[in-house]
Amino acid sequence: MLKAICKTCGKERKSFTSRPTCECGGILVPVIDFRYKEGAYSSNYPYLDEVIDLGEVVTPLVGSGQMKFKLDYFQPTFSYKDRGSKTLVSSLLQNLPKGSEINEDSSGNAGASISAYGRSAGYDVNIFVPASTKPGKISQIGAYGAKVHMVTGSRKDVAEAAANHSGFYASHVLNPEFRDGMRQLSYEIFQQLNHQVPERVLVPVSAGSLLLGMVSGFEHLMDSGEVSKVPEIVGVQTEAVCPVCAKVNNFAYDKNNPNTSVADALVSREPVLIDLMADSLAKYGRCVTVSENEIMSARSDLAALGHYVEYSSATVFAACRKYNFKGENVLVLTGNGLKTP
């Protein structure tokens, strides 16, 4: 079992339960207390006895000069979320009998990913989605064999429906194993840059699993003596929905605003991991926002370069151009454009 410490009470998790939080209700934070090892996946995930494999690859890092694209949508379900699902579902095999129910709330990509990995592992999967979820994403979730539950209401209502359903709450936000799976992204960037880290990494920010897991990976490399620093981390949000940037940059944000965005994967208005995200960005980088027009223009221009991505992924390209970041920038492109054509 992954070692994890409660952010609220400081206690270490001692046993597996059906709820992915501390007994006090606090957020569980992964503790990586072993040295980085290059080689097999399991070398850096020693708590996994069995690892689910759906054919994941080291995703391409392309481009030259000041801007490089990490094509993290080269995954079995076409989004970076597979990194977290692989680790979370693999960890469940040690604790949860096959045939058990696992439940997830998702606006699309995480639901498809948990559906694919969960069904492959032999679990009955329930995915709870907002009623406004795009039909294409619902179709993908159902294609893997999960039961899709449409929930009318807020994103919080969707999460509560999943949490209160019978079975294990396989939340991609709350389960520390899901966030921990994102460490692998940092290792790949390090290896692909000849065992160095770039000046800067730009990532879309919403619920926080990608940002926090990636930071943990770079910290692990630094603590293991592989690199001397963590690269600057730039979290990118939309102007329409930007609670993390508001907290980091100290400006007013109304969580009840009716704004929506073409970047439909980045609409977490009250992210439960907001304090952890803000702390990481304040320590290692910054949080910036981009407009709807900037996102749409960036998506079109990326497609012209041969990279067809979701609007949510295009935010990092929009930000890199808008703020004219100098030095070597790695932009993490998180989702395939066919998900939101």
C-alpha positions, -999 to 999 in steps of 0.1 A, spaced: 0 0 0 12 35 -9 24 54 22 3 85 26 0 112 52 -31 132 61 -28 169 52 -51 178 81 -41 157 111 -7 144 100 -15 108 106 -3 81 83 -28 59 66 -28 25 82 -53 4 62 -74 2 31 -110 15 33 -138 22 9 -132 60 13 -101 76 -2 -96 100 26 -82 100 61 -105 88 89 -107 125 99 -118 134 64 -86 150 54 -67 147 21 -41 120 19 -8 130 4 16 104 -11 50 100 7 78 89 -16 106 77 7 127 57 -17 153 66 -43 144 70 -80 154 41 -101 156 41 -139 142 11 -155 109 -8 -153 77 10 -142 76 -11 -110 110 2 -99 94 35 -89 61 20 -77 73 -7 -53 39 -8 -35 23 -24 -65 23 -62 -65 6 -64 -99 5 -38 -126 -23 -34 -152 -9 -29 -187 -31 -17 -215 -2 -10 -238 10 23 -225 41 39 -241 65 66 -233 46 95 -249 65 116 -275 83 148 -267 85 168 -300 96 202 -311 129 221 -309 142 253 -295 122 271 -268 89 251 -272 85 214 -269 52 194 -268 48 164 -246 20 145 -264 5 129 -234 -27 119 -253 -7 90 -267 -23 68 -241 -48 39 -244 -79 60 -237 -63 91 -254 -57 113 -223 -30 116 -196 -55 103 -170 -44 68 -179 -12 74 -158 -34 78 -127 -58 50 -135 -30 25 -141 -16 31 -107 -49 34 -88 -66 3 -103 -33 -17 -100 -33 -8 -63 -69 -20 -59 -60 -55 -70 -42 -60 -37 -72 -48 -16 -105 -53 -35 -118 -86 -49 -126 -87 -86 -163 -83 -93 -165 -55 -67 -181 -22 -76 -159 9 -81 -173 44 -86 -159 75 -102 -172 110 -109 -159 127 -140 -167 151 -167 -153 127 -193 -116 118 -195 -111 103 -161 -144 84 -164 -133 68 -197 -99 60 -182 -112 44 -149 -138 26 -170 -111 10 -193 -87 1 -165 -114 -9 -140 -132 -32 -164 -99 -47 -176 -91 -55 -140 -124 -73 -135 -144 -47 -116 -180 -35 -121 -175 2 -129 -200 30 -123 -192 64 -137 -212 95 -126 -211 124 -151 -227 158 -152 -259 159 -174 -241 184 -197 -212 160 -205 -205 158 -243 -221 128 -260 -188 116 -274 -172 113 -240 -203 95 -226 -200 70 -255 -164 64 -248 -170 57 -211 -198 33 -220 -178 15 -247 -154 0 -221 -183 -15 -202 -190 9 -174 -225 19 -163 -230 57 -169 -250 77 -144 -262 111 -156 -265 136 -127 -283 169 -129 -268 196 -107 -233 210 -98 -200 192 -102 -202 188 -64 -235 170 -67 -219 145 -92 -191 138 -68 -215 132 -39 -235 108 -60 -204 87 -67 -192 88 -32 -225 77 -18 -230 48 -42 -223 12 -29 -187 1 -35 -153 17 -36 -151 54 -43 -123 54 -70 -121 92 -71 -93 104 -94 -91 136 -72 -90 121 -37 -72 88 -42 -35 94 -35 -26 65 -58 -41 83 -88 -21 115 -82 10 93 -76 7 78 -110 15 112 -125 51 110 -113 59 89 -143 53 120 -166 82 138 -148 105 108 -152 98 106 -189 105 143 -195 138 140 -175 148 110 -196 138 125 -229 159 156 -222 191 136 -216 186 134 -179 180 171 -174 149 191 -166 137 220 -187 135 256 -177 97 254 -174 68 230 -177 33 243 -185 2 222 -176 -35 228 -176 -50 230 -141 -84 220 -129 -88 194 -101 -51 190 -95 -40 155 -101 -16 163 -130 0 193 -114 5 177 -80 17 143 -93 41 159 -117 56 182 -90 60 151 -68 79 134 -96 103 163 -101 108 165 -63 116 128 -63 143 133 -89 158 162 -70 157 144 -36 173 114 -53 202 135 -65 193 132 -102 187 169 -108 195 200 -89 162 218 -91 125 214 -99 117 233 -132 94 263 -130 58 250 -131 32 271 -148 -4 262 -141 -28 274 -168 -65 281 -162 -92 297 -182 -103 333 -174 -138 319 -171 -130 294 -144 -98 302 -124 -101 295 -87 -65 283 -83 -50 314 -101 -72 336 -80 -58 321 -48 -22 322 -60 -24 357 -74 -47 371 -48 -76 383 -69 -114 380 -64 -131 349 -79 -168 341 -76 -172 303 -75 -209 307 -82 -204 326 -115 -223 311 -145 -193 312 -168 -184 283 -190 -155 275 -212 -147 257 -244 -120 240 -223 -147 218 -207 -122 197 -188 -110 227 -168 -142 237 -151 -136 227 -115 -150 257 -96 -143 244 -60 -113 220 -63 -108 202 -30 -70 201 -36 -68 239 -41 -46 245 -11 -21 219 -22 -21 233 -58 -16 269 -46 12 259 -23 30 240 -51 26 268 -76 37 294 -51 68 273 -43 78 264 -79 62 287 -103 31 307 -112 -6 304 -123 -18 322 -154 -51 325 -173 -60 326 -210 -92 338 -227 -117 319 -248 -104 335 -280 -68 327 -271 -77 291 -264 -96 287 -297 -69 303 -317 -42 282 -300 -61 250 -308 -64 259 -345 -27 268 -347 -17 235 -329 -37 216 -354 -19 234 -382 13 220 -367 -1 185 -367 -12 183 -330 -50 179 -328 -59 184 -291 -88 192 -268 -94 228 -261 -83 222 -225 -49 210 -238 -46 241 -261 -45 264 -230 -8 257 -225 1 268 -260 -21 299 -256 -3 307 -224 32 302 -237 25 326 -266 7 351 -245 33 354 -218 63 349 -241 82 326 -218 119 324 -224 141 294 -221 132 258 -228 95 252 -223 77 218 -222 40 220 -229 20 190 -217 -8 183 -242 -33 162 -222 -62 151 -244 -68 140 -280 -89 165 -301 -112 137 -313 -128 138 -278 -141 173 -284 -142 178 -322 
